[in-house]
Amino acid sequence: MNNFFITTGRRTDGNCIVKAHSLAEKYNMHFIYRNNEPLAQIKKRHDCQTVIIVKKERISIVTSSGELFFHPNMAQLRIKRLLKNEKDNMLTAMALKKGMSVLDCTLGFAADALISAFKSGTLVIGLEADPLLALIAEEGLRAADFSVKELTKAAHNIKVINVNHEEYLQKLPDKSIDVVYFDPMFRHPLMDSLSLTPLRILADTAPVTKKSIDEACRIAKHRVVLKENSKSNEFDRLGFSSICGGRYSPVHYGIIEIGKYV
């Protein structure tokens, strides 16, 4: 992470400084004391456009295209709906049951992993290739204390690993995970998701490879699931013949069924 640095917000206190120092040491980052200096001035002096900022209320990433921080977003609404026994297309695609293991190969800010952890009630492993996104997700999940207690419990059941999924998949034994899940950056972004532009700067935008899907099929005991733009050709390219999703939904889920769960 030597291309980035960590600092505090302008309105800071001793706790923020201690936290920033601790994170800098934990993640091998350079800490810069803010001293009320404008962020633009610090970035220019260090010739760096991406910064981790520790504020009183949150930890965030500031990029040239905006600010990113951990928030449950739609996961909270989805869990509230699930508590009312409403349907969730992702869980339908996974056919996820209590106690089943899930490997989320493209964690991001863990929105889908939160739903998986809520439903399974057990540990979900989340892989994130970008070290800064992994940092924000890990620290956000660790500190989670939401008004919906089920969401907080789910957050604490997610293990974040900063690694490329291709590398990790190759090391896992056959039939060791019930469901392997992919939610890559869409090759053709949805127009109403422009708020994700800062995320696209950091996230791995490379397409999922057929090799990764083959490895996932080797590892999965139950299903391999791919989330994509409903109009995407990725399902065909990667061999997902079964598709789940609403007729008018902009997002669909491709399914490769490995075997029946007993």
Solvent accessible surface area in square Angstrom, and as a share of the most:
residue,aa,sasa,rsa
1,M,52,0.23
2,N,133,0.68
3,N,124,0.64
4,F,39,0.16
5,F,7,0.03
6,I,0,0.00
7,T,0,0.00
8,T,1,0.01
9,G,8,0.08
10,R,118,0.43
11,R,215,0.78
12,T,48,0.28
13,D,55,0.28
14,G,47,0.46
15,N,120,0.61
16,C,7,0.04
17,I,42,0.21
18,V,104,0.60
19,K,80,0.34
20,A,0,0.00
21,H,96,0.43
22,S,60,0.39
23,L,4,0.02
24,A,9,0.07
25,E,151,0.68
26,K,105,0.45
27,Y,36,0.14
28,N,107,0.55
29,M,15,0.07
30,H,113,0.50
31,F,32,0.13
32,I,16,0.08
33,Y,128,0.49
34,R,13,0.05
35,N,112,0.57
36,N,93,0.47
37,E,31,0.14
38,P,58,0.36
39,L,30,0.15
40,A,77,0.59
41,Q,98,0.44
42,I,0,0.00
43,K,25,0.11
44,K,171,0.72
45,R,138,0.50
46,H,73,0.33
47,D,133,0.69
48,C,15,0.09
49,Q,103,0.46
50,T,16,0.09
51,V,0,0.00
52,I,0,0.00
53,I,7,0.04
54,V,3,0.02
55,K,53,0.23
56,K,129,0.55
57,E,121,0.54
58,R,82,0.30
59,I,28,0.14
60,S,0,0.00
61,I,0,0.00
62,V,24,0.14
63,T,5,0.03
64,S,79,0.51
65,S,54,0.35
66,G,29,0.28
67,E,65,0.29
68,L,17,0.08
69,F,71,0.30
70,F,26,0.11
71,H,88,0.39
72,P,7,0.05
73,N,92,0.47
74,M,105,0.47
75,A,0,0.00
76,Q,49,0.22
77,L,72,0.36
78,R,35,0.13
79,I,0,0.00
80,K,86,0.36
81,R,107,0.39
82,L,27,0.13
83,L,85,0.42
84,K,146,0.62
85,N,145,0.74
86,E,84,0.37
87,K,148,0.63
88,D,16,0.08
89,N,46,0.24
90,M,1,0.01
91,L,15,0.07
92,T,62,0.36
93,A,0,0.00
94,M,0,0.00
95,A,32,0.25
96,L,7,0.04
97,K,102,0.43
98,K,146,0.62
99,G,50,0.48
100,M,0,0.00
101,S,33,0.21
102,V,2,0.01
103,L,0,0.00
104,D,4,0.02
105,C,3,0.02
106,T,31,0.18
107,L,9,0.05
108,G,16,0.16
109,F,30,0.12
110,A,1,0.00
111,A,39,0.31
112,D,10,0.05
113,A,0,0.00
114,L,0,0.00
115,I,0,0.00
116,S,2,0.01
117,A,2,0.01
118,F,42,0.17
119,K,76,0.32
120,S,1,0.00
121,G,35,0.34
122,T,48,0.28
123,L,87,0.43
124,V,0,0.00
125,I,32,0.16
126,G,0,0.00
127,L,0,0.00
128,E,12,0.06
129,A,39,0.30
130,D,20,0.10
131,P,41,0.26
132,L,0,0.00
133,L,1,0.00
134,A,4,0.03
135,L,0,0.00
136,I,3,0.01
137,A,0,0.00
138,E,45,0.20
139,E,10,0.04
140,G,17,0.16
141,L,4,0.02
142,R,139,0.51
143,A,82,0.64
144,A,8,0.06
145,D,126,0.65
146,F,43,0.18
147,S,109,0.70
148,V,17,0.10
149,K,154,0.65
150,E,47,0.21
151,L,0,0.00
152,T,21,0.12
153,K,137,0.58
154,A,2,0.01
155,A,1,0.01
156,H,104,0.46
157,N,37,0.19
158,I,16,0.08
159,K,105,0.44
160,V,24,0.14
161,I,41,0.21
162,N,78,0.40
163,V,25,0.14
164,N,58,0.30
165,H,23,0.10
166,E,54,0.24
167,E,87,0.39
168,Y,42,0.16
169,L,0,0.00
170,Q,95,0.42
171,K,149,0.63
172,L,32,0.16
173,P,87,0.55
174,D,90,0.47
175,K,96,0.40
176,S,41,0.26
177,I,16,0.08
178,D,9,0.05
179,V,0,0.00
180,V,0,0.00
181,Y,1,0.00
182,F,0,0.00
183,D,41,0.21
184,P,13,0.08
185,M,28,0.12
186,F,23,0.10
187,R,96,0.35
188,H,130,0.58
189,P,65,0.41
190,L,35,0.18
191,M,157,0.70
192,D,125,0.65
193,S,28,0.18
194,L,117,0.58
195,S,93,0.60
196,L,79,0.39
197,T,61,0.35
198,P,12,0.08
199,L,20,0.10
200,R,69,0.25
201,I,85,0.43
202,L,21,0.10
203,A,19,0.15
204,D,66,0.34
205,T,52,0.30
206,A,61,0.47
207,P,58,0.36
208,V,5,0.03
209,T,52,0.30
210,K,97,0.41
211,K,117,0.49
212,S,1,0.01
213,I,2,0.01
214,D,73,0.38
215,E,36,0.16
216,A,0,0.00
217,C,32,0.19
218,R,70,0.26
219,I,0,0.00
220,A,0,0.00
221,K,95,0.40
222,H,8,0.04
223,R,38,0.14
224,V,0,0.00
225,V,0,0.00
226,L,1,0.00
227,K,35,0.15
228,E,1,0.01
229,N,18,0.09
230,S,28,0.18
231,K,180,0.76
232,S,17,0.11
233,N,121,0.62
234,E,20,0.09
235,F,11,0.05
236,D,121,0.63
237,R,114,0.41
238,L,1,0.01
239,G,44,0.42
240,F,3,0.01
241,S,112,0.72
242,S,55,0.35
243,I,79,0.40
244,C,19,0.11
245,G,31,0.30
246,G,32,0.31
247,R,211,0.77
248,Y,186,0.71
249,S,30,0.19
250,P,70,0.44
251,V,27,0.16
252,H,33,0.15
253,Y,15,0.06
254,G,0,0.00
255,I,19,0.10
256,I,36,0.18
257,E,78,0.35
258,I,53,0.27
259,G,27,0.26
260,K,166,0.70
261,Y,79,0.30
262,V,173,0.99
